[in-house]
Amino acid sequence: MSKIKVTDLHKQYADNHVLRGVDLEVKDNEVVVIIGPSGSGKSTLLRTLNKLEEPTSGSVVVHGTDIAKKGVDIDKVREQIGMVFQHFNLFNNLSVGKNIMLAPVELGKLSKEDAVKQAKKLLQVVGLENKFDASVSSLSGGQKQRVAIARALAMNPDIMLFDEPTSALDPEMVGDVLNVMKKLAKEKGMTMVVVTHEMGFAKEVADRVVFVDDGIIQEEGTPDEIFNHPKNDRLKSFLSKILEV
């Protein structure tokens, strides 16, 4: 069953045609990793999946609702879609626990008491069980990103979107965040779409790897097909530059 189905998606800013007819399907419990050079359109594609970017044309069907259409209650759809950004987007004036509790309580999904319990459980999932009362400013970048993942999970989404979640981190912090993402994929069977430069993660965790360049999907397949048997010349060139020979 498809969780997401994108058909003939275009995104254009004036003369800049960022997405040029993208077709993409994401099935239930599938981990799809999107790779490609900077400026290829991969993050724009990801951000159209919860309408943070408004499509110019085409359809983006999420849970049976075409969110590209006018008049769709996108906030209702977004309740089922967790989003983790490159730069955390945490509230620095709130404690770690309150960051995680905020949305479920504000939207009436959980009582404050239940939200506290859930936040503490989610901090265990991301390996930060002792940080409930900590201030956000006291955390490292990797810890902030793990809190951001816990916050996204607090709404019990059944799709998680990750927009280059490790690219702003110091190298030694990347592994902790990727390990949490691996746990979500393998232990919790979460449907995930991940834009990343971490090829090791793509090889290990992805069910399918999608290579985007020049606003279109140039090639997609299993990690073995993409990394060991690439067919597309642009993909071959991209891999030769980023993988150690």
Buried (B, 14 or more C-beta within 10 A) or exposed (E): EBBBBBBEBBBBEEEEBBBBBBEBBBBEBBBBBBBBBEEBBBBBBBBBBBBBBEBBEBBBBBBEBBBBEEEBEBEEBBBBBBBBBBBBEBEEEBBBBBBBBBBBBEEEBBEEEEBBEBBBBBBEBBBBEEBBEBEBEEBEBBBBBBBBBBBBBBBEBBBBBBBBBBBBBEEEBBBBBBBBBBBBBEEEEBBBBBBBBBBEBBBBBBBBBBBBBBBBBBBBBBBEBBBEEBEBEBBEEBBEEEEEE
